[in-house]
Amino acid sequence: MTKFFVRKKSRSIRKSQDPPNGDKLRSKESTPESSGRLSIDTQPGQEKQVCEDGNSKVSTKPEKNIVLAPYNYIAGLPSKNVREIFIQGIHIWIQVPQPTLESIKSIINILHQSSLMFDDLEDESQLRRGRPATHMLYGPAQTINSAVYALVNTFSEVQRLDSSETTEIFIETGGLFRLCVRLMQAKSISSGPHLELTHFVSLLGRFFQIRDDYQNLMSEEYSHQKGFCEDFDEGKISLPLIYYMQSSGLESDQVKGLLFSRRSLGDGLPLGMKEFILKAMKTNGAIGKTKALLQTMHNDLLTELHRLEASFGLKNPILEGILMKLQV
């Protein structure tokens, strides 16, 4: 994620515990119910690391799975599971054996959850999906160890696909949407036409990112889950901010000064400053310009989806449902 600045100090976060010596870590074979959660062998009666009490507060209980506790915490948070639903939608067109489908879901989910752990740590985010971010509970060291361990486990899932081609695809492919499509194409058992989905997947990935930039500033749900205009705290150069900074004038210079001077101290922006910047971006037209772009991209996605439906000869209500839910 691109930053304005180099932080001089960090928010205080709890130090992580040192894992007990001698724990043997192994990846749990993925099942439809596991949804990317990982485990190691435990003794009967051993308590889970993360639980919730009657007040929906997150608490921890000691156990031997100290390395996996941060990962399993974030994997257990409420999620829309868009990527898993997306894979199910692609499966309408590109059929793969069920065990392969579950392995691909597991690979994508582990990569996604691990990236969120790193992202929150880098951005010093306090919230994720309306709950404390992983490093706020477990500290940076344990969070990094857990995320790296989970990433290493994806190689075990890739090996289950039993193909040198899928291993090469896994190593070379960056975007998660593109990765799952390429893995499914490599293991396809479909007898229908093999069509190129690159344009659709690339457009979807860009739409996702710009939509996230927009929703971070405009969505009440995002404010609840991540904090009000959290991108201002992170120093993220989002598309709406790029649009705004392209303009000139006294107010634009004032906003730039607020962002640079406050962030150099390593503190989040006060609520009043965030409200001032957001109002300036609305008045300037940067927010409206971002929304208009998203609406154009959404229409382009629907057009490309319908073209693919005609080419495959199969309607895809799952992918169309995803696109309709993502409309702004």
C-alpha positions in Angstrom: 0.0 0.0 0.0 1.5 3.4 -1.0 2.2 5.8 1.9 2.6 9.5 2.3 5.2 9.3 5.0 7.5 7.3 7.2 6.0 6.9 10.7 8.1 8.1 13.6 6.3 6.2 16.3 3.7 3.5 16.5 0.5 3.1 18.5 1.0 0.9 21.5 0.0 -2.7 21.0 0.2 -5.6 23.3 3.3 -7.8 23.2 2.8 -11.3 21.9 3.5 -14.4 23.9 6.4 -16.7 23.1 5.1 -20.1 21.8 5.8 -23.1 24.0 8.8 -25.2 23.0 8.3 -28.5 21.2 5.0 -27.9 19.5 4.7 -29.9 16.3 2.8 -27.9 13.7 0.9 -29.5 10.9 -1.7 -28.3 8.4 -5.2 -29.6 8.8 -6.6 -31.2 5.7 -9.2 -28.8 4.3 -12.9 -29.5 4.4 -15.9 -27.5 3.3 -16.5 -26.7 7.0 -12.9 -25.6 7.8 -13.0 -22.6 5.3 -9.2 -22.1 5.5 -8.9 -22.5 9.2 -5.8 -24.3 10.3 -5.0 -26.5 13.2 -2.3 -28.7 14.7 -2.7 -31.9 16.6 -4.2 -31.2 20.1 -4.8 -33.3 23.2 -8.4 -34.4 24.0 -10.1 -31.7 26.0 -7.7 -29.0 25.0 -9.5 -25.6 24.9 -9.7 -23.4 21.8 -7.5 -20.3 21.7 -10.2 -17.8 20.8 -13.8 -17.7 22.1 -16.6 -15.2 22.7 -18.4 -14.6 25.9 -22.1 -13.6 26.3 -21.2 -9.9 25.7 -19.6 -10.7 22.4 -16.2 -9.7 23.8 -13.2 -11.6 22.4 -11.2 -13.5 25.0 -8.3 -15.9 24.8 -7.6 -19.2 26.6 -4.2 -20.8 26.8 -3.5 -23.7 24.5 -0.6 -25.2 22.6 -1.8 -23.9 19.2 -0.1 -20.6 20.0 1.2 -20.1 16.4 -2.2 -20.6 14.8 -4.3 -18.6 17.3 -4.0 -15.2 15.5 -4.8 -16.8 12.1 -7.8 -18.7 13.4 -9.0 -15.6 15.2 -9.2 -13.5 12.0 -10.5 -16.5 10.0 -13.3 -16.8 12.5 -14.5 -13.2 12.2 -17.7 -12.5 10.2 -17.1 -12.2 6.5 -19.1 -11.9 3.3 -16.9 -14.7 1.8 -17.0 -13.0 -1.6 -13.9 -14.9 -2.9 -15.4 -18.3 -2.0 -18.7 -17.4 -3.7 -16.7 -16.1 -6.7 -15.0 -19.5 -7.0 -18.4 -21.2 -6.8 -19.6 -19.0 -9.7 -16.5 -19.7 -11.8 -17.2 -23.4 -11.2 -20.4 -23.1 -13.2 -18.2 -22.5 -16.3 -15.0 -24.3 -15.3 -15.8 -27.6 -13.7 -13.1 -29.2 -11.5 -13.4 -32.2 -9.2 -14.9 -31.4 -5.8 -11.7 -32.2 -3.8 -9.8 -29.8 -6.1 -12.4 -27.2 -5.7 -12.1 -27.3 -1.9 -8.3 -27.1 -2.1 -8.5 -24.0 -4.3 -11.0 -22.4 -1.9 -8.6 -23.2 1.0 -5.6 -21.7 -0.9 -7.4 -18.5 -1.7 -8.9 -18.1 1.8 -5.5 -18.7 3.5 -3.8 -16.2 1.3 -6.6 -13.6 1.8 -6.7 -13.9 5.6 -2.9 -13.8 5.9 -2.7 -10.7 3.7 -5.3 -9.0 6.0 -3.1 -9.7 9.0 -0.1 -8.1 7.3 -2.2 -5.2 6.0 -3.6 -4.4 9.4 -0.2 -4.6 11.1 1.5 -2.4 8.4 -1.4 0.2 8.6 -1.6 0.0 12.4 -5.3 -0.6 12.0 -7.2 -1.1 15.3 -10.3 -2.7 13.9 -11.0 -5.5 11.4 -14.6 -6.4 10.6 -15.8 -4.5 13.7 -13.5 -6.4 16.0 -10.0 -5.7 17.3 -7.4 -6.3 14.6 -5.3 -9.4 15.1 -2.1 -7.6 16.3 -4.1 -5.7 18.8 -4.8 -8.9 20.6 -1.7 -11.0 19.9 1.0 -8.5 19.3 3.1 -8.0 16.1 5.5 -10.9 16.6 2.9 -13.6 17.1 0.7 -12.1 14.3 3.6 -12.2 11.8 4.6 -15.7 12.8 1.0 -16.9 12.4 0.5 -15.3 9.0 3.8 -16.6 7.7 3.0 -20.1 9.0 -0.4 -20.0 7.3 1.2 -18.9 4.0 3.7 -21.8 4.1 0.7 -24.1 4.6 -0.7 -23.0 1.2 2.1 -25.0 -0.4 0.7 -28.1 1.2 -2.7 -27.3 -0.4 -1.0 -26.6 -3.8 0.8 -30.0 -3.6 -2.6 -31.7 -3.2 -3.5 -30.5 -6.7 -0.7 -32.8 -7.8 0.4 -30.8 -10.8 3.6 -29.0 -11.7 1.6 -26.5 -13.7 -0.5 -25.5 -10.7 2.6 -25.0 -8.6 4.1 -22.7 -11.3 0.8 -20.8 -11.5 0.7 -20.4 -7.7 4.3 -19.0 -7.7 3.8 -16.6 -10.7 0.3 -15.3 -10.1 -0.4 -12.3 -7.8 -4.1 -11.3 -7.8 -6.3 -13.7 -5.9 -9.2 -13.6 -8.4 -6.8 -14.3 -11.3 -5.1 -17.1 -9.2 -8.2 -19.0 -8.5 -9.3 -18.8 -12.2 -5.9 -20.0 -13.5 -5.8 -22.9 -11.0 -9.3 -24.0 -12.0 -8.5 -23.8 -15.7 -5.4 -25.9 -15.1 -7.5 -28.6 -13.4 -10.6 -28.3 -15.5 -12.6 -31.4 -16.5 -15.2 -29.3 -18.4 -16.0 -30.4 -22.0 -17.2 -27.0 -23.0 -15.3 -24.1 -24.6 -12.1 -22.9 -22.8 -12.6 -19.1 -22.9 -10.2 -16.3 -21.7 -11.4 -14.7 -18.5 -8.5 -12.4 -18.0 -10.3 -9.2 -18.9 -13.3 -9.9 -16.6 -11.1 -10.9 -13.7 -8.7 -7.9 -14.1 -11.7 -5.5 -14.3 -13.2 -7.1 -11.2 -10.0 -6.7 -9.3 -9.6 -3.0 -10.2 -13.3 -2.4 -9.3 -12.8 -4.1 -5.9 -9.9 -1.8 -5.0 -11.5 1.4 -6.1 -14.8 0.4 -4.5 -12.9 -0.2 -1.2 -11.3 3.3 -1.5 -14.7 4.8 -2.0 -16.5 2.8 0.7 -13.8 3.5 3.3 -14.8 7.2 3.1 -18.6 6.9 2.4 -19.9 3.7 3.9 -21.4 3.6 7.4 -20.7 -0.2 7.5 -17.0 0.4 6.8 -16.9 3.1 9.5 -18.3 0.6 12.0 -15.9 -2.2 10.9 -12.7 -0.2 10.3 -13.2 3.3 11.8 -14.3 6.5 10.2 -12.3 7.4 7.1 -9.5 5.1 8.3 -7.6 5.6 5.0 -6.8 9.1 6.3 -5.1 7.6 9.4 -3.2 5.1 7.3 -1.9 7.7 4.9 -3.2 5.7 2.0 -3.1 7.5 -1.4 -6.5 6.3 -2.5 -8.1 7.2 -5.8 -10.6 9.7 -4.3 -7.6 11.5 -2.7 -5.7 11.4 -6.0 -8.6 13.1 -7.7 -8.8 15.7 -4.9 -5.0 16.4 -4.9 -5.1 17.0 -8.7 -6.9 20.3 -8.0 -5.2 23.4 -6.9 -6.1 26.2 -4.5 -5.8 27.3 -0.9 -8.1 24.6 0.6 -6.3 21.8 -1.3 -3.0 23.0 0.0 -4.5 23.1 3.5 -5.7 19.5 3.3 -2.3 18.4 2.0 -0.7 20.2 4.9 -3.0 18.4 7.4 -2.3 15.0 6.0 1.5 15.4 5.9 2.1 17.3 9.1 -0.2 15.2 11.3 0.9 11.8 9.9 4.6 12.6 10.4 3.8 12.5 14.1 2.6 8.9 13.8 -0.9 9.7 15.2 -4.3 9.3 13.7 -6.1 12.3 12.5 -8.7 13.8 14.9 -12.4 13.4 13.9 -12.8 17.0 13.1 -9.9 17.0 10.7 -11.3 13.9 8.9 -14.7 15.6 8.6 -13.1 18.7 7.1 -11.1 16.7 4.5 -14.1 14.6 3.5 -16.3 17.7 3.1 -13.6 19.3 1.0 -13.4 16.2 -1.2 -17.1 16.1 -1.7 -17.2 19.8 -2.5 -14.3 19.5 -4.9 -16.1 16.7 -6.8 -13.5 14.0 -6.1 -16.0 11.7 -4.3 -18.6 12.1 -7.1 -15.9 11.4 -9.8 -14.9 8.2 -8.0 -18.6 7.1 -7.8 -19.1 7.8 -11.5 -16.1 5.7 -12.4 -17.4 2.9 -10.2 -20.8 3.0 -12.0 -19.1 2.9 -15.4 -16.9 0.0 -14.3 -19.9 -1.9 -12.9 -21.7 -1.5 -16.2 -18.6 -2.8 -18.0 -18.4 -5.8 -15.7 -22.1 -6.7 -16.4 -21.5 -6.3 -20.1 -18.5 -8.6 -20.0 -20.4 -11.1 -17.8 -23.2 -11.3 -20.3 -20.7 -11.8 -23.1 -19.1 -14.7 -21.3 -22.5 -16.2 -20.5 -23.3 -16.2 -24.2 -20.0 -17.7 -25.1 -20.2 -20.4 -22.5 -23.9 -21.0 -23.3 -24.6 -20.9 -19.5 -26.1 -18.2 -17.3 -24.1 -17.4 -14.2 -26.5 -16.1 -11.5 -23.8 -16.4 -8.8 -21.4 -14.0 -10.4 -24.3 -11.7 -11.4 -25.5 -11.8 -7.8 -22.0 -10.8 -6.6 -21.9 -7.8 -9.0 -25.3 -6.6 -7.9 -24.3 -6.7 -4.3 -21.2 -4.7 -5.0 -23.1 -1.9 -6.8 -22.6 1.5 -5.3 
